[in-house]
């Protein structure tokens, strides 16, 4: 349960926001849920909700462990994305080709600053 960092004393809790993030443990996928309390400010001045922990790709349901696994499997172990998708299917998780391709592209973009530093060295 994540709580807002702001002072919530005297505020009325009006609900919760649940954000799901897909992760992987070797051999199986699991869903990690973040339950964030929501509080209403007095006099309809707005709502306070706890912040989500930082994510590698904004608004992406794949967690860092799953993205890292996809990248390592593709570029280190030379396992094509379609075979990774087949493995996910066997574990009960259908991930469309366009989605896993987008995750791979966006993950690679996150590594550009590292590649630039390595190139300079």
Buried (B, 14 or more C-beta within 10 A) or exposed (E): EBEBEEEBEEBEEEEBBEBEBBBBEEEEBEEEEBEBBBBBBEEEEEBBBBEEEEBBBEEBBBBBBBBBBBBEBBEEEEBEBEEBBEEBEEEEBEBEEEBBEBBBEBBEEEEEEEEEEEEEE
